[in-house]
Amino acid sequence: MPSIFTRIINGEIPCYKIAEDDNYFAFFDINPNAKGHTLCIPKKEVDKIFDMEEDAYIGLMAFSRKVAHALEKAVDCKRVGIAVVGLEVPHTHVHLIPLNDMKEMTFQHKVKMSPEEFEALAQKVREQL
């Protein structure tokens, strides 16, 4: 059965898409630690990041870097943090989290955003790519 992320890539589940290329996809986390919390994923479903082929892993990191630079320009933050946890969904995903405080990296601190706020911020980030 496809992961929830594969279903998002396939358009079966809506998302606030930030970027996409032939191999990778970026979208906002709908339960964000901070405004702009983004997930970068490979389109090929691989459960654990270190099980990815080396070139795919390097490609995911390069794609994530590009998205992080756009986030840093679009979101008021001190820096963009990165985390790979992988326990929630069995599909490799990189968390990019705009940071102003360490609590935003804990995954216990969450912010609420309306659909309109998500879409406006998504557009702002896309303009920076």
MIKOL-774358 format. One record per residue: x, z negated, y negated of N, C-alpha, C in turn. Coordinates in steps of 0.1 Angstrom, whole numbers, m for minus. Layout:
N
NODE    n.X    n.Z    n.Y   ca.X   ca.Z   ca.Y    c.X    c.Z    c.Y
NODE      X      Z      Y      X      Z      Y      X      Z      Y
...
end
This chain:
129
NODE    n.X    n.Z    n.Y   ca.X   ca.Z   ca.Y    c.X    c.Z    c.Y
NODE      8      0     12      0      0      0      9      0    m12
NODE      6      8    m22     14      9    m34     13     m4    m42
NODE     25     m7    m49     25    m19    m57     16    m17    m69
NODE     13    m28    m76      5    m27    m89     13    m19    m99
NODE     26    m19    m99     34    m11   m108     33      4   m105
NODE     33      7    m92     31     21    m88     18     26    m93
NODE      8     18    m91     m6     21    m96     m6     23   m111
NODE      2     15   m118      3     17   m133      9     30   m136
NODE     20     33   m129     27     46   m131     18     58   m129
NODE     10     57   m118      1     67   m114    m12     68   m123
NODE    m13     59   m132    m25     59   m141    m37     53   m136
NODE    m36     47   m124    m48     40   m118    m52     27   m125
NODE    m42     21   m131    m44      9   m139    m38     11   m153
NODE    m46      8   m163    m41     10   m177    m30      1   m181
NODE    m22      6   m190    m11     m2   m196     m8      2   m210
NODE      1     m5   m216      6     m2   m230     20      4   m227
NODE     20     17   m225     33     24   m222     42     25   m234
NODE     54     22   m232     65     23   m242     73     36   m240
NODE     78     38   m228     86     50   m226     85     54   m211
NODE     89     66   m209     89     72   m195     98     84   m195
NODE    105     85   m183    113     97   m180    110    100   m166
NODE    118    109   m160    115    113   m146    116    102   m136
NODE    125     92   m139    128     82   m129    123     68   m133
NODE    120     65   m145    118     51   m150    106     51   m159
NODE    100     39   m161     88     37   m168     89     23   m175
NODE     85     22   m188     85     10   m195     71      7   m201
NODE     66     m5   m200     53     m9   m205     53    m24   m209
NODE     44    m28   m218     43    m42   m221     38    m51   m210
NODE     44    m62   m208     38    m73   m199     25    m77   m205
NODE     15    m78   m198      2    m82   m203      0    m97   m204
NODE     10   m104   m199     10   m119   m201     24   m122   m206
NODE     27   m118   m219     40   m119   m224     45   m133   m228
NODE     58   m134   m226     65   m146   m231     67   m146   m246
NODE     68   m134   m252     69   m132   m266     63   m118   m270
NODE     60   m116   m282     55   m103   m286     66    m92   m283
NODE     62    m82   m276     71    m71   m273     77    m73   m259
NODE     74    m83   m252     79    m85   m238     75    m72   m230
NODE     86    m66   m225     85    m52   m219     90    m53   m205
NODE     84    m45   m196     89    m44   m182     94    m29   m181
NODE    106    m28   m175    112    m15   m172    113    m14   m157
NODE    108     m4   m151    107     m2   m137    112     11   m132
NODE    117     12   m120    120     25   m115    107     31   m109
NODE    105     44   m110     93     50   m104     93     49    m89
NODE    105     49    m83    106     48    m69    104     33    m66
NODE     95     30    m57     93     16    m54    104     10    m45
NODE    111      0    m51    121     m7    m43    119    m22    m46
NODE    117    m30    m36    114    m44    m38    125    m52    m46
NODE    137    m51    m41    148    m60    m47    158    m51    m55
NODE    162    m55    m67    170    m47    m75    183    m43    m69
NODE    189    m52    m61    202    m49    m55    201    m41    m42
NODE    189    m38    m39    187    m28    m28    185    m14    m33
NODE    185    m12    m46    184      1    m52    197      9    m49
NODE    196     22    m48    208     30    m48    216     28    m61
NODE    229     28    m60    238     25    m71    234     33    m84
NODE    233     46    m82    230     55    m93    216     52    m99
NODE    207     48    m91    193     44    m96    194     31   m104
NODE    202     22    m99    204      9   m105    210     11   m119
NODE    221     19   m120    227     22   m132    218     29   m142
NODE    210     38   m137    200     45   m145    190     36   m150
NODE    185     26   m142    175     16   m147    181      8   m159
NODE    194      4   m157    200     m4   m168    202      4   m180
NODE    205     17   m179    207     26   m191    193     28   m198
NODE    183     30   m190    169     32   m195    165     19   m202
NODE    168      7   m196    164     m6   m202    171     m8   m215
NODE    184     m4   m216    192     m5   m228    186      3   m239
NODE    182     15   m236    175     23   m247    162     17   m252
NODE    154     12   m243    142      5   m247    145     m8   m254
NODE    155    m15   m250    159    m28   m257    163    m25   m272
NODE    170    m14   m274    174    m11   m288    162     m8   m296
NODE    152     m1   m291    140      2   m298    132    m10   m301
NODE    131    m19   m291    124    m32   m293    130    m40   m304
NODE    144    m41   m304    151    m48   m315    148    m43   m329
NODE    146    m30   m330    143    m24   m343    128    m26   m347
NODE    119    m27   m337    105    m28   m340     99    m42   m340
NODE    106    m51   m334    101    m65   m333    110    m75   m340
NODE    104    m83   m348    112    m93   m355    118   m103   m345
NODE    131   m102   m342    137   m111   m332    152   m112   m335
NODE    158   m123   m330    172   m125   m331    180   m116   m321
NODE    174   m113   m310    180   m104   m300    170   m102   m289
NODE    173    m93   m280    164    m90   m268    171    m95   m256
NODE    165   m105   m249    170   m110   m237    166   m102   m225
NODE    173   m103   m214    170    m96   m202    169   m106   m190
NODE    160   m103   m181    159   m111   m169    154   m103   m158
NODE    159   m105   m146    154    m99   m134    151   m110   m124
NODE    138   m112   m121    134   m123   m112    128   m117    m99
NODE    118   m109   m100    113   m102    m89    104   m109    m79
NODE    100   m121    m82     91   m128    m73     76   m125    m74
NODE     72   m120    m86     58   m118    m89     53   m105    m82
NODE     60    m94    m83     56    m81    m78     67    m75    m70
NODE     65    m71    m58     75    m65    m49     79    m51    m53
NODE     83    m50    m66     87    m37    m71     97    m40    m82
NODE    110    m36    m81    120    m40    m91    115    m38   m105
NODE    118    m49   m113    114    m48   m127    123    m56   m136
NODE    127    m51   m147    136    m57   m157    127    m62   m168
NODE    128    m75   m171    121    m80   m183    130    m79   m195
NODE    124    m73   m205    131    m73   m218    123    m81   m228
NODE    128    m92   m233    120   m102   m241    127   m104   m254
NODE    120   m100   m265    125   m103   m278    125   m118   m280
NODE    137   m123   m285    139   m137   m285    142   m142   m299
NODE    135   m153   m302    138   m161   m314    141   m176   m310
NODE    138   m179   m298    139   m193   m293    141   m192   m278
NODE    149   m201   m272    152   m202   m258    139   m203   m249
NODE    129   m210   m255    117   m212   m247    110   m199   m243
NODE    113   m188   m250    107   m176   m247    113   m170   m234
NODE    124   m175   m229    129   m170   m216    125   m178   m204
NODE    117   m188   m206    113   m197   m196    102   m192   m186
NODE     95   m183   m190     83   m177   m183     72   m188   m182
NODE     73   m199   m190     63   m209   m191     57   m208   m204
NODE     63   m202   m214     59   m200   m227     52   m186   m228
NODE     40   m186   m232     32   m173   m232     26   m172   m246
NODE     24   m160   m251     17   m157   m263      5   m149   m260
NODE     m5   m150   m269    m17   m142   m267    m17   m131   m277
NODE    m21   m119   m272    m22   m107   m281    m35   m100   m278
NODE    m41    m95   m288    m53    m87   m286    m49    m73   m282
NODE    m59    m65   m276    m56    m51   m273    m51    m43   m285
NODE    m56    m46   m297    m52    m39   m309    m38    m42   m313
NODE    m34    m55   m311    m20    m59   m314    m11    m53   m304
NODE    m14    m52   m291     m6    m45   m281     m4    m31   m285
NODE    m15    m24   m288    m14    m10   m291     m6     m7   m304
NODE     m8    m15   m314      0    m13   m327     15    m15   m324
NODE     18    m26   m317     32    m28   m314     38    m18   m305
NODE     31    m13   m295     35     m2   m286     39     10   m295
NODE     30     14   m304     33     25   m312     45     23   m321
NODE     47     11   m326     59      8   m334     72      9   m326
NODE     71      5   m314     83      6   m305     86     20   m302
NODE     75     28   m298     77     42   m294     83     50   m306
NODE     80     46   m318     85     53   m330    100     51   m331
NODE    106     40   m325    120     37   m326    128     44   m314
NODE    121     50   m305    128     56   m294    133     70   m298
end
